[in-house]
């Protein structure tokens, strides 16, 4: 199959990857991590296997934190070569890597993705702001100089929104999407609503503690953590058509027959609105290469170079067609991979 004819059928790679690891010999590149990056990596893996003299890489999901934890377990054929992540690697993860001998890490930014809020295609339409989500999901809200448990049970109680019970399906804490959701939506909504200032008055001016309070999500059943990938979130909405889920743009765009997307702060998420910075909830996507495995695991560097090539990750490549927003600095990334520049 030529690159020009690549389609999302490459996701078939992902469907079998979870059980394939044990059966693969270590002439395969092994990858794990972010469910957001998964479909892009699956497309590249299939194309790589068809266009190069290397076996098709094995791609697993599991979340950014899980992928990076496995990545940092050590060096050797019994450890993965690449961790996909929808957030940057944390300092404590770098420290854990170093403790286990993973000292040379190459950070590869592949492009950008937007976090979208989608619901059943036949249900109510929503026009959200971060403030709506903060008022809906915060564990506690400041009221008359004290903190109280969040009483809001209906979207109409938090703004000019449809009368519909709040049922939110959000990424679990091991997903990189969760961190972006908390900081760019919940924390932003806390600040926009004036609650941040009120919380600081209550706690004596401790800004860090106030941020933690802002981002604490209620646990009374209104909000549900999804530890699996976006297909689990979609299944929850199918079971409860009044539910609203948090997805990556690419997943939504490939399920528009089942989902409708909400605007955020008046902007509809799209490749265009994300690339211009108009859409307020977007983030960079990464994968991390274990440099010590380059030259040991066949095809590792070749796969990485192929992934960030213009033909694949450029604005007219198959990843863009699937929803990835091409990185304006892709050329710099290509040179970093070619020169094996570590963090």
Secondary structure per residue as TSV (DSSP state, phi and psi in degrees):
chain	resnum	aa	ss	phi	psi
A	1	X	-	360.0	129.3
A	2	X	-	-75.3	158.8
A	3	X	G	-60.6	-34.6
A	4	X	G	-65.1	-22.0
A	5	X	G	-102.9	9.9
A	6	X	-	-60.2	137.7
A	7	X	-	-131.8	175.6
A	8	X	G	-71.0	0.6
A	9	X	G	-61.5	-14.9
A	10	X	G	-60.9	-17.3
A	11	X	G	-62.4	-14.6
A	12	X	H	-59.3	-28.9
A	13	X	H	-57.1	-43.8
A	14	X	H	-66.2	-32.6
A	15	X	H	-64.7	-30.7
A	16	X	H	-102.3	-7.6
A	17	X	H	-65.3	-33.0
A	18	X	H	-62.9	-30.8
A	19	X	H	-101.6	-2.7
A	20	X	H	-86.1	-21.2
A	21	X	G	-57.2	-46.2
A	22	X	G	-63.5	-28.9
A	23	X	G	-86.1	-14.8
A	24	X	-	-84.8	140.6
A	25	X	-	-80.8	167.8
A	26	X	T	-84.9	26.2
A	27	X	T	-90.6	3.0
A	28	X	S	-98.0	139.4
A	29	X	-	-69.6	134.6
A	30	X	E	-116.9	131.8
A	31	X	E	-134.7	142.4
A	32	X	E	-149.9	160.2
A	33	X	E	140.2	-137.7
A	34	X	-	-51.2	132.0
A	35	X	H	-72.5	-20.7
A	36	X	H	-72.5	-41.8
A	37	X	H	-78.1	-22.0
A	38	X	H	-47.8	-53.2
A	39	X	H	-62.4	-35.0
A	40	X	H	-66.2	-45.6
A	41	X	H	-63.9	-35.1
A	42	X	H	-66.6	-41.4
A	43	X	H	-61.3	-46.0
A	44	X	H	-66.3	-40.3
A	45	X	H	-61.0	-45.0
A	46	X	H	-62.8	-47.0
A	47	X	H	-63.9	-37.4
A	48	X	H	-63.2	-45.0
A	49	X	H	-64.2	-28.2
A	50	X	H	-87.7	-20.9
A	51	X	H	-112.0	-4.3
A	52	X	S	-129.6	163.8
A	53	X	S	-86.8	37.4
A	54	X	S	-123.7	151.7
A	55	X	-	-62.6	155.5
A	56	X	-	-64.6	126.6
A	57	X	-	-59.1	151.1
A	58	X	E	-95.0	123.8
A	59	X	E	-118.3	124.1
A	60	X	E	-117.1	158.5
A	61	X	E	-98.1	-145.1
A	62	X	E	119.5	-12.8
A	63	X	-	102.1	153.5
A	64	X	H	-59.4	-46.7
A	65	X	H	-64.6	-41.0
A	66	X	H	-64.3	-44.0
A	67	X	H	-61.5	-43.9
A	68	X	H	-69.6	-33.7
A	69	X	H	-62.2	-44.9
A	70	X	H	-66.1	-39.1
A	71	X	H	-59.2	-38.0
A	72	X	T	-87.1	6.5
A	73	X	T	-71.3	-21.2
A	74	X	-	151.1	-172.8
A	75	X	S	-111.8	139.2
A	76	X	S	139.7	168.9
A	77	X	T	-67.5	-16.5
A	78	X	T	-89.7	8.7
A	79	X	S	-121.5	156.3
A	80	X	-	-73.1	159.7
A	81	X	S	-94.8	-32.2
A	82	X	E	-135.9	139.5
A	83	X	E	-114.6	123.2
A	84	X	E	-84.5	143.3
A	85	X	E	-149.8	139.5
A	86	X	S	-99.2	22.3
A	87	X	S	-154.0	166.5
A	88	X	-	-77.6	153.3
A	89	X	-	-64.8	141.8
A	90	X	-	-89.5	159.6
A	91	X	H	-60.9	-39.3
A	92	X	H	-68.5	-29.4
A	93	X	H	-72.1	-39.1
A	94	X	H	-61.1	-40.5
A	95	X	H	-64.9	-42.1
A	96	X	H	-63.3	-42.5
A	97	X	H	-55.3	-49.4
A	98	X	H	-61.4	-40.2
A	99	X	H	-61.1	-29.5
A	100	X	T	-100.6	13.7
A	101	X	T	89.6	3.5
A	102	X	-	-93.0	87.9
A	103	X	-	-103.8	-18.6
A	104	X	-	-116.1	107.7
A	105	X	E	-122.4	132.5
A	106	X	E	-104.2	119.9
A	107	X	E	-91.9	125.4
A	108	X	E	-121.6	113.5
A	109	X	E	-90.6	120.3
A	110	X	E	-94.9	-17.6
A	111	X	E	153.6	-156.1
A	112	X	E	-131.9	153.1
A	113	X	E	-137.9	155.0
A	114	X	E	-107.5	147.0
A	115	X	E	-94.4	123.5
A	116	X	E	-117.8	162.5
A	117	X	E	-121.1	113.2
A	118	X	E	-131.2	151.5
A	119	X	E	-138.3	178.7
A	120	X	E	-56.5	135.9
A	121	X	T	-61.9	-24.7
A	122	X	T	-97.4	4.2
A	123	X	S	-93.7	-165.4
A	124	X	-	-66.9	151.7
A	125	X	-	-95.5	146.7
A	126	X	-	-127.6	144.7
A	127	X	E	-125.3	98.0
A	128	X	E	-93.7	161.7
A	129	X	-	-128.7	161.6
A	130	X	H	-56.6	-33.6
A	131	X	H	-60.6	-39.1
A	132	X	H	-58.5	-45.5
A	133	X	H	-70.3	-36.0
A	134	X	H	-62.5	-49.3
A	135	X	H	-65.1	-26.4
A	136	X	H	-81.5	-36.9
A	137	X	H	-114.8	-11.2
A	138	X	B	-59.6	139.1
A	139	X	S	-64.3	-40.3
A	140	X	E	-135.1	150.3
A	141	X	E	-125.0	145.9
A	142	X	E	-77.6	126.7
A	143	X	E	-138.8	119.3
A	144	X	T	51.9	45.1
A	145	X	T	81.3	10.9
A	146	X	E	-144.1	160.4
A	147	X	E	-91.9	136.7
A	148	X	E	-135.6	153.2
A	149	X	E	-59.1	140.4
A	150	X	-	-62.0	119.0
A	151	X	-	-92.5	-7.6
A	152	X	-	-70.6	129.1
A	153	X	-	-122.6	-10.7
A	154	X	B	-133.7	143.1
A	155	X	G	-60.6	-29.1
A	156	X	G	-67.7	-15.6
A	157	X	G	-83.6	-11.7
A	158	X	S	-111.6	2.2
A	159	X	S	163.6	-171.2
A	160	X	S	-80.7	74.6
A	161	X	-	-130.8	163.0
A	162	X	-	-59.1	150.5
A	163	X	S	-75.6	100.1
A	164	X	-	-154.7	133.8
A	165	X	B	-57.6	138.4
A	166	X	-	-72.6	118.8
A	167	X	-	-142.0	99.8
A	168	X	E	-109.3	135.1
A	169	X	E	-115.0	105.5
A	170	X	E	-117.5	155.9
A	171	X	E	-60.8	140.9
A	172	X	-	-67.0	170.6
A	173	X	T	-68.6	-15.2
A	174	X	T	-84.9	-8.6
A	175	X	S	-90.2	137.9
A	176	X	H	-60.9	-29.1
A	177	X	H	-61.0	-32.1
A	178	X	H	-62.8	-43.2
A	179	X	H	-62.1	-43.2
A	180	X	H	-66.5	-40.1
A	181	X	H	-60.5	-46.1
A	182	X	I	-64.7	-44.3
A	183	X	I	-80.9	-42.1
A	184	X	I	-88.8	-16.4
A	185	X	I	-115.9	-63.0
A	186	X	I	-66.1	-50.8
A	187	X	I	-64.3	-41.7
A	188	X	H	-61.4	-41.0
A	189	X	H	-65.9	-35.1
A	190	X	H	-63.2	-42.7
A	191	X	H	-68.8	-44.5
A	192	X	H	-63.3	-34.0
A	193	X	H	-78.8	-12.9
A	194	X	T	89.5	-2.0
A	195	X	H	-67.9	-33.2
A	196	X	H	-58.5	-47.6
A	197	X	H	-63.1	-40.7
A	198	X	H	-66.1	-39.3
A	199	X	H	-65.6	-39.1
A	200	X	H	-66.2	-33.6
A	201	X	H	-65.9	-36.2
A	202	X	H	-71.9	-39.8
A	203	X	H	-94.9	6.3
A	204	X	T	87.8	17.2
A	205	X	S	93.7	13.6
A	206	X	-	-81.4	103.5
A	207	X	H	-68.8	-40.8
A	208	X	H	-62.2	-44.2
A	209	X	H	-65.2	-36.0
A	210	X	H	-64.9	-40.7
A	211	X	H	-63.2	-41.4
A	212	X	H	-62.0	-41.5
A	213	X	H	-64.1	-42.6
A	214	X	H	-57.5	-42.6
A	215	X	H	-90.4	-0.2
A	216	X	-	-71.5	122.5
A	217	X	B	-93.7	138.8
A	218	X	-	-61.8	150.8
A	219	X	-	-124.0	28.9
A	220	X	S	-97.3	14.4
A	221	X	S	98.2	-11.6
A	222	X	S	-70.6	-36.5
A	223	X	E	-113.0	135.5
A	224	X	E	-121.0	125.2
A	225	X	E	-75.7	133.5
A	226	X	E	-107.2	112.5
A	227	X	-	-86.9	-18.2
A	228	X	S	-85.0	-160.4
A	229	X	-	-90.7	-170.8
A	230	X	H	-67.2	-20.5
A	231	X	H	-65.0	-31.6
A	232	X	H	-68.6	-40.5
A	233	X	H	-61.4	-42.7
A	234	X	H	-62.5	-39.3
A	235	X	H	-64.5	-37.2
A	236	X	H	-63.5	-41.0
A	237	X	H	-69.4	-34.7
A	238	X	H	-63.4	-36.2
A	239	X	H	-77.5	-29.5
A	240	X	-	-132.2	90.4
A	241	X	T	-61.1	-11.6
A	242	X	T	-89.6	-1.9
A	243	X	-	-76.3	153.6
A	244	X	E	-125.2	129.6
A	245	X	E	-114.0	158.4
A	246	X	E	-102.7	124.4
A	247	X	E	-132.7	165.8
A	248	X	E	-81.3	151.3
A	249	X	H	-54.7	-44.1
A	250	X	H	-61.0	-42.0
A	251	X	H	-64.3	-44.5
A	252	X	H	-59.4	-46.6
A	253	X	H	-63.5	-20.2
A	254	X	T	-98.7	9.9
A	255	X	-	-137.3	33.6
A	256	X	T	-70.2	-11.6
A	257	X	T	-78.4	-11.8
A	258	X	T	-122.1	-18.2
A	259	X	E	-126.4	150.1
A	260	X	E	-118.7	146.0
A	261	X	E	-103.0	145.8
A	262	X	-	-91.2	153.5
A	263	X	E	-80.4	158.2
A	264	X	E	-127.4	119.1
A	265	X	T	54.5	37.6
A	266	X	T	83.8	3.0
A	267	X	B	-115.6	130.4
A	268	X	-	-84.4	133.0
A	269	X	-	-70.6	134.9
A	270	X	-	-159.9	167.3
A	271	X	H	-56.3	-41.4
A	272	X	H	-66.1	-47.5
A	273	X	H	-69.8	-26.3
A	274	X	H	-77.6	-42.4
A	275	X	H	-65.4	-29.7
A	276	X	T	-87.4	-9.2
A	277	X	T	83.0	5.1
A	278	X	-	-69.6	-40.4
A	279	X	S	-75.1	128.1
A	280	X	S	-80.5	-12.2
A	281	X	-	-118.3	84.5
A	282	X	E	-135.4	165.4
A	283	X	E	-155.7	155.4
A	284	X	E	-77.0	153.0
A	285	X	E	-116.5	146.8
A	286	X	E	-135.6	162.9
A	287	X	E	-136.2	153.7
A	288	X	E	-118.1	130.2
A	289	X	E	-105.5	136.1
A	290	X	E	-82.7	102.2
A	291	X	G	-59.6	-31.6
A	292	X	G	-63.6	-19.2
A	293	X	G	-88.5	-12.7
A	294	X	T	-67.3	130.6
A	295	X	T	86.6	-9.1
A	296	X	T	-108.0	-48.6
A	297	X	S	-90.8	115.8
A	298	X	T	-59.2	131.4
A	299	X	T	86.9	-0.1
A	300	X	H	-63.8	-54.4
A	301	X	H	-66.3	-37.5
A	302	X	H	-61.9	-40.6
A	303	X	H	-62.6	-45.7
A	304	X	H	-62.6	-43.5
A	305	X	H	-64.7	-40.6
A	306	X	H	-62.5	-43.2
A	307	X	H	-56.8	-44.3
A	308	X	T	-97.0	12.0
A	309	X	S	-69.2	157.9
A	310	X	H	-58.5	-37.9
A	311	X	H	-64.9	-26.4
A	312	X	H	-103.2	-55.8
A	313	X	H	-98.6	0.2
A	314	X	S	-73.1	173.1
A	315	X	T	-64.1	-15.7
A	316	X	T	-116.3	14.4
A	317	X	S	-87.6	175.6
A	318	X	H	-64.6	-28.4
A	319	X	H	-70.0	-37.4
A	320	X	H	-64.1	-38.4
A	321	X	H	-64.6	-26.9
A	322	X	H	-88.8	-10.0
A	323	X	T	128.9	-8.2
A	324	X	-	-71.4	134.7
A	325	X	B	-90.4	116.7
A	326	X	-	-61.2	140.2
A	327	X	-	-77.1	124.4
A	328	X	T	-60.2	-21.5
A	329	X	T	-104.0	30.0
A	330	X	H	-59.2	-35.5
A	331	X	H	-60.0	-39.6
A	332	X	H	-63.8	-41.9
A	333	X	H	-62.5	-41.3
A	334	X	H	-58.9	-41.0
A	335	X	H	-68.9	-37.2
A	336	X	H	-63.2	-40.7
A	337	X	H	-67.4	-45.1
A	338	X	H	-59.7	-40.7
A	339	X	T	-89.0	-0.5
A	340	X	T	55.2	45.8
A	341	X	-	-75.4	123.4
A	342	X	-	-94.8	164.9
A	343	X	-	-69.7	360.0
